[in-house]
Amino acid sequence: MIIVTGAAGFIGSNLVQALNRRGDVEIVAVDNLTRGDKFRNLVDCELADYLDKDAFRQALAAGDFDGEVSAVLHQGACSDTMQTDGRYMLDNNYRYSLELLEFCRSEDIPFIYASSASVYGAGPSFKEDPQFEKPLNVYGYSKFLFDQVVRRRWSENTAQVVGLRYFNVYGPREAHKARMASVAWHFFNQYRTEGRVKLFEGSGGYAAGEQRRDFIFVEDAVKANLFFLDHPGLSGIFNLGTGRAQTFNEMAVATVNAVRDAQGKEPLPLEEMLALNIIDYVPFPAGLAEKYQSFTQADLSELRKAGYSAPFLSVEEGVQRYVDWLLKQ
């Protein structure tokens, strides 16, 4: 069986569905359903079992899964970059990950886990090297700390260990994340309800809406996970983005025009959206500006060197697919 943690979450549920599509149904889903509405992400998925995260950790420690698991895909984490409870963050993101790493080593099975581009802080270099890693918040630090432990213990690995540093992932099944959902989700809902979208004012030397992020569609993130699952001889910590930064303005324009296309309306350029007040720039919330990544762009050298050659969707392509999906819900 395959264990997927964070299975009711955003990337986890997309991963479970992708596994199902290729015939993998012996999946144990692990999550924390304190927020019960996340169950919707698993309604169309086939599972062998579901376990609450705390019950799973206890069962793991008791040896209940010894000899039963073929791989662990660890997507479970608190991804709230505004969370200030460091004790919770380090237990949930660091200690939990360490328990799973030790289990996979003892069982000689692959361990593929979610790291994060947040380890790089403000950048400007986004290459998998400790000299470029300077997290700005406790979430980023929890991911950074685990990556550092993984690196120090490479010689102890008995099977595949892969850390994937997700950049800005967006796409289906993220609604439960609320304020932490992608800007694509927020832009879609703002435009549908208010007829306009809200972007932050300028920061980090960038004009309003011109901050740049490496936005990656969730389908592309899932494909990379499955690539490593299918190549158990590959290990390492790898960036997972598109390798191409695009602006928040481009994301907003793509989202608005995808909705307009569904309405049978002509697309509009950025300048016209600004003139029509479809795009509005707002101040940063208190405490966010100094922790904000105004630019991210994955260096894909190591990922490509590992043999992953698949192309990535642009913002325009991914947002069109996402909006089409959202409109069908």
Buried (B, 14 or more C-beta within 10 A) or exposed (E): BBBBBBBBBBBBBBBBBBBBEEEBEBBBBBBBEEEEEBBBBBEEBEBEEBBEBEEBBEBBEEEEBEEEBBBBBBBBBBBBBEBEEEEEBBEBBBEBBBBBBBBBBEBEBBBBBBBBBBBBBBBEEBBBEEEBBBBBBBBBBBBBBBBBEBEEBEEEBEBBBBBBBBBBBBBBBBBBBEEBBBBBBBBBBBBEEEEBBBBBBBBBEBEBBBBBBBBBBBBBBBBBBBBBBEBBEBBBBBBBBBBBBBBBBBBBBBBBBBBBBBEEEEEBEBEEBBEEEBBBBEEBEEEEBEBBBBBBBBBBEBBEEBEBEEEBBBBBEBBBBBBEEBEEE
